[in-house]
Amino acid sequence: MNIDMSTWTGRTDPEANTARWHQQVQPFGTAAEPGTTLIGFCSDEGVRRNKGRTGAAKGPAAMRKTLASLAWHQSAPVYDAGDVVCAGEDLEAAHRALADRVAECLAHRQLPIVMGGGHEVAFGSWSGLAQHFTAQEATQEQPPRIGIINFDAHFDLRDPGFVVSSGTPFAQIAQACEQKGWPFQYACLGVSRASNTRALFDKAEQLQVLTWEDRTMTQSRLVEMQRELNSFIGRCDHLYLTIDIDVFPAAQAPGVSAPAARGVALDVIEPLIEQITASGKLRLADLAELNPEYDVDGHTARLAARLIHTLTL
């Protein structure tokens, strides 16, 4: 595992108790104490296949660079496990490599946070979680109840039988769950009706997906959403959180593969993320679609870094 720590540089203050991320993040090793481990997924092959604007492969570097100078308030250690790079068009090999790295981190009692990359990252991330639980199946009385919570403007339930892309990961996961005899429990929060066909809404209904549209996700309905999210969490033993940064308004997140005309504001999503982490069931998280080539003054990278900072508090 090649881990380049040269990105972790930034401001150093002379006063006491002024540590920043770049002074605290350590390279991941198998002797690491329990904590959080960052993994980069440098791929936008799924975005290319989905006919989106490419550039998200540079997302992990932008997140690290922005995280580096954030103030350190974490109580547990944070590690960097390097990058998984999609070589050419071989997305399937990249998925397998990411799954192996996620499973390795889980085996060493880490919370993996994967930094994409296009949202094709989700299938690789989930595959690592599935690999981890499959290794434990002999000692379990029932299949793992993994809840997938996706903050996203898109369902990403397109049929992978045509082409595997950034638009298919949750359909792929649903198929894998069916093959394993595992329940498929999926919540897609922030969906744009204008950006999803009737066929995708029908597919979501067929799979009994918990769906919140972007126009319903407002401050006035936050308590109602927290109550419904709490009910979903209660039906799960483990949680996988995935955040497609295009769920935020284009003004907050201009540097994404598909900017949102409306989106959902950070002050609505952040309390829901805090609710998820407070449940004690979060096992894996990832962030997708940060595209530095279209970012304006680093707004999107700063948003992504803040989300990671929140997840590790």
N, C-alpha and C positions, 0 to 999 in steps of 0.2 A: 504494500500500500504506500504510494508516494504522496506525502503530505507536504505541500509548499506553504510555509508559515510566513512568507515574505509580505503577504498582503496585510498582515496584522501589525500595522504601524499607525502612529497618530500622536496627538498632543500628549505631553507628559507635564503634569503640574508639580511644582516644588512642595506644596503644602501636604500635610498628612491627610490620609483618608480620601484621596482624590483619584483612586484607580479608575481606569477606563478599560473597555473590553480588550483592547490590543495588549494590555499588560497582564491579562488574566487567562485568555484562551490558550489551551495547551494542545499539542498534538495527541490524537487518540491512540491509545495502546491497550492491549488486552488486560493490563494490570490497572487500568483506570478505575477510580472510585465511582460509584453510581452518580450520575449527573445527566447533562444534556450533551448530545453529540451532533454537530452540524455536518451534513453531507451535501456536496454540490452535485447537481445533475445537469451537465452541460449539453443540452439537447434542444433543438427546435425542429427536429426531423418530423415530429408529429404535427407541428404547426404547418410545416411545408406541405405535408400530405393533406392537411385540412384546408389548404389554400389560404392560409393566414399570412400575415407579414412576419418574416423571420427576424431573429436577433435575440431571442430569449436565451440562447445558449450562453450569452454573456451575463445573464442574470446573477449567477452565484458570485462572480467576482465583484459585481456592483454592490451586492448585499454585504459581503465581507468588508469592503472598503468603507461603507457607511456605518456598519456596526462598530468598526474598530475604535472610533472616537466617542462612542456613547458612554455615558457614566455607568460605572459598575455598581449595581445594587443586588446582584444575585447572591444567594446563600450557598448554592451547590455549584460544583465545578462545571465548566463548559469546555468541550473538546472540539477539535476539527479533525474529521476523518477524510479530508481531501475530496477530490472530485471523481465522479464517474462520467466519462466522456463518450458521447455517441460518435462512433467512427463512421463517417460517411452516412449512408442510409440505413445502417444496421441497427435500427431501433430495438429490435427483439433482443439482440445481444446486450445492449445497454440496459434494458429492463432486467435481464438476468443478473447482470453485474450489480445493479442497484439493489435488487432483492437480496443478494448475498451480503452486501455491506450492511443493509438495514438489519437483517437477521443476526449478523455478527454483533452489532451494537446492542440489540435487544438481549442477546445471550449474555452480555456483560452488564446488564441492568442499567442500560442507558435509555433516555428518551431521545430517539432520533428526530431531528428536524431537517428535512430535505429541502434544499434550495434549488428550485428549477430556474430555467428550463420551462418548456411548454407543459401544458397540463397532461400530456402523455406521461409525465412523472408519476401520476397517481397509480397507474397499474403496476409500475415497478415498486413503488412504496408499499402498496397493499400486498404485493406478492412476497415481499420480505416479511411482513407481519404474518401472512399465512404460512410461510415457511417456518417461522418461529413456533406458531401454535401447532402446526402439523407434527413437529418434533416432540411436542408434549402430549399428543392425542392419546397415547397409550395409558397415560395416568389420569385422563379426564373422563368424567362420567357422561358428559354431553358435549356436543360441538360448541365451539366458542361463539358467543353472541357479540359480534363486532358491529358497532354502530359507526357508519360513515357519515360525517357531517361536512358538507361541502358548501362553503360560501362562494357563490358563483352566479354569473349572469346566464350561464348555460347549463343544461342538464348533462351534457357530454354522454348521452345515451345512444349515439348513432350506431348503426349496425356495423360491427367489426368484420362481418362477412364480406363487405365490399373492400374496405381498406382500414387498417389499424392506424389511428391518428390521435391528435389531441382532443378530438370530438367523440372518442369511443371508450375511454377508460372504465366508466362505471357500467357500461354494458358488458365489457370484458370481465369485470369483477362479478357481475351478476351471473354470468355463465360459469365462472370458476366456482362460485358458491353452490350453484346447482349441481355441478359435477361432484363436489365434495360432500354434498348433503348438509351444507351450512346455511343458516338463515341469511338472507340479504336484507339488511336494514340500512336504508339510505335516506338522508335528509338533504335536500338541495335548497339553499336559502339565498334569496336575492335574484331569482330567475326573472329574466326579461321576456315578457310575452312576445315582444316584437322581434326577439332574436332566436326564438325556438318555434319550430313548425308544429302544426297540429299533431303530426305523427309522433313527435317527441313528447308532447303532453300526454298523448294516449299511452305511450310506452311507460311514462312515469306513473300513470294511473294503474296500469297493468301490474307494475312492480311494487305498488303501494308506497311510492316515494312520498315522504313528508315534504311538501312544497310550500315555500313562501315566495310570493312575487315581490320584486323590488318596490313596487308602489305601495305595498302593505307594510313594508319594514320602515316604520317611522317611530320617532320618540314617543308619540302618544300611545303606541301599541306595544311598547317595550315590555311592560309587565306581563301582558298577554303572551308575548313571544317567549319570555323566560319561563312562564308556566308550561307552555307546550313543549319547549325544549327540555325542560326538566322531566316531563313525562317520557319523552323519547329516550333520554339518558337512562331513565329507570328501567327500560326494557333491554339494556345492553350491559354486558360485563366489561367490555373494552371499547375504547373510542379511537377512531382515526380521524383527525381533523385535517382537511385540505382546503386551502384558501387560494382561489384564483383571483389575483389582484384586479382583474377586470370587473369584479363585483362592485368596486368603488367608483364614484363619479369620475368622469374624465378630468375634471378640475383637480381632484385629489390624486388621481393615478393616470396621468397622460401617457406614461411609458409602458404600455401593455400591448399585447398582440391585437386585441380588439377593444378599443376604448368604449366605455359605457355612456350612452346619451343621458341616462338618468342615474342608475347605480344606487348604492346604499351607503350612507355616510359612516365614517369611522366611529362617531359617537353613538351609533346604534350597534355596530358590529362588535366594538371592543368589549362592552359589558357581557355580550354573549360568549365571546372567547374566554373571558375571565370566569364565567359560569362553567364552561367546559373544563378548564384547568382545575377549578376548585372541586370538581366531582371526584377527583382522584382516580378516574378511569382512563385518562388520556395515555395512550401507549405510543403514538406516532403522530407527527404533523408534517405537512409540507406546504410550500408556497410556490405558486406557478405564474408564469406569463410576464414576469418583469422583463421588459425589453428596453435596455439602456439606450439603444439607438434612437428611440423616440421620446426619451425622458426629457422633461423641461426642468432645468435647474436642479436635477436630482430629486424632484418631489416624490416620484414613485419609489426610488431606492430608499428614501428616508421613511416612507410609509412601511415598506417591507421590513426595514430594520426595526422600526418601532414594534411591529407585530411580533417579530422574533424576541425582542426584549421583553414584551409582555408575556409571551409563552414561557419564558425561563425564569420569571420572578418567583 
